């Protein structure tokens, strides 16, 4: 029985039993063979589960004495049945159910019980019912149920019918011994019933039974030989006379009915032989009076002994001569012996067939060709070969190709007796899907009778459409090899697309489509079908290859909306295909959203949409990536260098490129400040190529302050290489385009890299950009490095013509090595005093400092006060003076003057600076400041109304206002 998709429960069995269903036995067996259901909850601690209960019974069977085994088994049963949690398995209810069915006594119920007795697993529940029924059958002299159960006990000990059995072997040994004991007592007390009960047991044994291990059967036919002990029977089935030592010989002689019934109903040869020998010995007259109908039934039993008995009976009676058999109704019965396991019976049937069955049905002869007996096959072959091939027909001859005895004759008949037109296509298909020899004949016939390609692709398509190809690798391979020789266009697009999804042939069809140059019959429906195959993992690769072949599917058939939808997919295989196809095969005008069906789009509208896709705020990243790649690859200057263009082999055709005017500043420049990185990168790439064409080269200073590195790098490259003859003029500024104000403004950028760029430009092009006024402005920077740079530049670039005492060429060389650039004449001060006046003016006129760069984790800092900004400048002057003795000699008098300031922070910073200079340069004149800092003789600096140091100098100063610029115009 096929397993049910739903488990069977005890309620199903009960319902069938109540309804008297003939399928009760089948459902009962299936119910017992299914695995036990898993418990809904784990068993409580200490509970006796059913597997544990079975282990207890197994341990009990291992005890030495019967009393111990009985006691432990009883205790295990009591303990198990007494508990409620977990409850006993529902199948234990089968015992009462089977007994109830037996008590009802219906024909359907008794039939189901007999079948269950023969085949049901001997597990608890069913076993309890069967054992009780057996006892009732003994008590009620129920031969049918007794025979079925006695057979099962005997057979189960000799060879278990199933692996699943919960009843112990000892119990089964006891039951089969009890069955023979019952038969023995029956033979002694009621001998007229003994043969009836013995026959009921013997008729159940099957041909595969191991008769040597039986107990009941061997006692029936060899009890008086006494070849047995307390455990088993010895010697097996008697090879000769089986009635010589049979039990209760007199009981068998009372009537032939039991033996006649056994011969008619037994399933194995030993019981049949026992019956035949008994009939011959005790009832020879009964055999002479048998009816032809009874003999005919023997011919259809698959028992060699019965067939031998039948043949002997036919040969021994003149009334049953071969010439009379047809009229007696035994014609078909004798012909049935052609397949008999008895050689004697087959020989009789063959002789009869040659003499009296010239009209033997061809189908019956064909069946004999599959017989395991050579003589039967030879008879069938010789009979068929004596008939006309055309009368047999091509279909029947094709079947004969599968048999060794008729193969050569059938092949010759098909080739010589039939024209090619007489062998229809379905027949050839049947041969292709036939047995091995039929396949060989078909291959040879097609090769000999048809020119290459003459059959046409349609024939092989029909071969592959046959459902048999699913189970026939050879035929499928033959058809694929033949069909692969035709172009894909000849096979038919609808069939090819349908075959792509068929597992056994899809890979071959995919290979054909890859090689196809055209599919003329491809329709819009076929294209839509291919599009659908894209979303199946099994057919995606080939579907994309076919769709991507412009020789088969045109871009217009694919449609732009579908490709754009595919490009939006997260799957890289789908989006990658769409991007590659759009880049390779779509023109800008194809992107026109207003393009009419089948018409040509507007180029400008298509370009506008591409930019909208590349830069749009609501466009997903995959779509922006495609549009940006398309615009990059179709840029007249950038296109040939793009990785996508090289990968796809895009040709640098000027007609396919976009005009440079399409890449306008109005579209690109705002994208440089976009929050999305991919948009900025795209804009930066285009900006580099179009910067000078736009005339935006002087706006690169704006980009230097960007938060995005890729945007800042545009400005850095344009400014850093200014004036370099090897630089690309399209992306680099000339020296004339350097804007001093913008360059100096870079030093105040919030980006450190921008400030460093500004300083490097000032250092490199100071003569063009610099001036002492700008240095004074730089000294007020919030960045210490900028302030230090400004003071250094003041000294290096504006060193006075009259050098201070103590200055030497050695010190100058040391300064030149310390700076990357040699001193440049950027407008020297007339003398030392002029430079001191400028420095004095800067220190006295510093406004509030500019705000420094914001920290990583905080907002912008407060604006520096004037005093704090002045202190920063003093510290920078101090640090440079510590390094350079000549500068110290210049700056010390100015610092000494400011020690007289009334601003506490100012004079303290100056005094501290002078002390540092004293330690650095011991011989330095500090303008009357002692080593301990006392004796300040320097004039005091007044205050203006704003509370800042006044630019005017009092009594001990230079005696005049400090000029902002030296007299020589520097």
Secondary structure, DSSP 8 states (H G I E B T S, - for coil): ----SS---HHHHHHHHHHT-TTHHHHHHHHHHS-----SS---TT---HHHHHHHHHHHHTSSSHHHHHHHHHHHHHHHHH--SS---GGGGHHHHHHHHHHH--HHHHHHHHHHHHHS-B-TTHHHHHHHHHHHHHHHT-HHHHHHHHHHHHHHHHS-S-S-B-S-HHHHHHHHHHHHHHHHHHHHH-HHHHHHHHHHHHTT--TT--GGG-SHHHHHHHGGGT-B-SS-B-S-S-SS-SSTT-SSHHHHTS-SHHHHHHHHH--SHHHHHHHHHHHHHH-HHHHHT--HHHHHHHHTS--HHHHHHHHHHHHH-GGG-HHHHTTTT-HHHHHHGGG-S-HHHHHHHHHHHHHH-TT--HHHHHHHTT-S-HHHHHHHHHHHHTS-HHHH-HHHHHHHTTSTTTHHHHHHHHHHHS-GGGS-HHHHHHHHTS-HHHHHHHHHHHHHHS-TTSS-HHHHHHHHHSGGGGG-HHHHHHHHHHHTTS-HHHH-HHHHHHHTT-TTTHHHHHHHHHH-S--TT--HHHHHHHHHHTTSTTTHHHHHHHHT-TTTS-HHHH-HHHHHHHHT-S-HHHHHHHHHHHHHH--GGGG-TT--TTS---HHHHHHHHHHHHH-TTS-HHHHHHHHHHHHHTBTTTGGG-HHHHHHT----TTTSB-GGGS-HHHHGGGGG-SSHHHHHHHHHHHHHHHHHHT-GGGHHHHTT-SSHHHHHHHHHHHHTTT-TTS-TTTS--GGG--HHHHHHHTT-SSHHHHHHHHHHHHHTHHHH--HHHHHHHTT-SSHHHHHHHHHHHHHHS--SS--TT--HHHHHHHHHHSSS----S---SSHHHHHHHHHHHHHT--S-------TTS-------HHHHHHHHHHHHHHHHHH-HHHHHHHHHHHHHGGGBS-HHHHHHHHHHHHHHHHH-TT---SS--TTS----S--B-B-TTSSB-S---TTS-SS---SS-TT--
